[in-house]
């Protein structure tokens, strides 16, 4: 459609979102394609989930038509590719502009790593839908627990630590999106449900599944059972439907095969999904979800109060102080802030030998977590006492290797300090838990 694209360029310049808006408006005026879907999925992990969701809706007697984009990848690449693909029913630029979708579910890829860029792409697609349907519900899904220790964020496969670290990235993304859109944004709590199911399988509670790895098809991708759970979480949160009423007999997945759980296993799976959605904040049907957007945004901000990712420091370098999103003042000596999304998250710090970073954390700390790159060595002090030197023992997996210092049990204000003991260290994503 070269003529339309020429008009778009003249009207909008290079602004991606403005270009999307004008282009889709031209398509609607021209009568290209008709509105089709009620629930729309974008992203690599939703390649087949819409079929399971459709089958669940049919079983529940909910009239909806679920569909997906046929442009795959992370949200950043999909946003770019969509502008250069035919604008038909497989292109999200068309589907979202029809305004018929009341649920949009997106895969924010590796949210602990590509935080800002994935948030920006997800927000662009959301704007397009909300412009035509301001009541639409917007979801991203959190990244699931990776399987082998070599792919874990942590040095060993710490299941719940891994889930929480990944989830913080997702919370940050929906916080950025919700503030930009002035609209609630939700998280499909995949990691939480997958970890619970792994534990139940390991405990021998299921009939048809005996190995926790049955949830995975390879080191980082979900199996058909895992994808069913992911789809079930989306359906439960998006439509606030009690999935404990589902039969566990669905059509979907590759080649639209029938996936059938025993009544015993179906009962366990659906209860885990229901309990996860109802008890996990920002799930779309959290039992204590604030009604107003203002309170919801404050709740999101509070969810990040024990998390520092150096966004507020960038682009400062040298020696000085900065105040993080949580209001905590950090002191740094001989440190550079940088952005390179292939290294850590969008913003991180570069330390040199004897560089230091310190802050006083109000209210105390029980556990302290932090990420460093594979060539780093960091010494950590808590209230002036050395907790030891930390250095990754493996070279595989993600670039950011997480460490945890537990049982600090500090109930009052506590000072933490990180000092570089290697020639160079990249550091990011400090987070902590409050004492019980």
C-alpha angles and dihedrals in degrees: 000000000000097000092055092047090051090053091047092052091051093048100044112019110209101327106130099207094044089049091052093050095049094043094052091046089056090050093052092047089051091049095237111167127344131252111272123157136064094189119034128189127199127186143049097284093055095057092116105009095093090066092056090046090051091052091048091051091050090051091048094048092242113145108225140125115223122202142163143213116261091211107091137192134068117334094255093057093042090055090054096041093048091064091058099043129087110278099236135122092294093060118086091212087069100036096050094046092059090070094218096112113094093179127045117187119187137182109233097196117227094343093190088060111030096036107146099032093050091045090053094050093045090049092053093055090044092052090054092054096041091052088063099030112025091182095058118127117233125208138177121185123233118236115264129237109282116229116227124049089240090066098039120107087231128065089251129022100276098175103199094033088054093048093049094047092051092044092056089063091052092049089052091051095051090045090056091044096046092051093047095045096037085224136106115267123192139205124226098223098223098148093053094050094043091052092049090049091049089056093048092050091047089052090055095245097134127073101207100037124057103163124060087219088069085085090066132063092198138343097305109009129085122244122231089273090050092049090050090055090048092051091045090054090052093048093046095049098039098047098025090231123159099240091191083086094061118107098226091235110111142158117226144082125084112358089357093276122176114258111200127182124193112257088251094052093041090055092053095044094049093046091052090050094047094046092046094052095044095046102038119084118241093017096127093253104043108158093230099039112148113244099217124068091227093058091042091056091049089050090053091050090051089052088063098043092104094048132087121186100162098244091133092050096056125134095016120114138180121026127341145081137283135185116231128217088268094056095251115140114227124198118209134185124198094346132139124207116215146170125224114138093202091062108047130321122327091281127029140148131254115213130191130203109306093006110143141200123190142168142166111243114209120225098020138269135254101176128020121200130184140164128228133171125258097264097047133106117192131182116211126205125189115195089343095308119116114239090191139263119296125207130162112255096199133051099204132089126032120355092242112075115193127215131191130206107194139190095032089142094191109164100179134048109313132194119221126188131187118199125187113235096175129070089259136003135183113209135182148150107040113187137164143187125233120244117264 
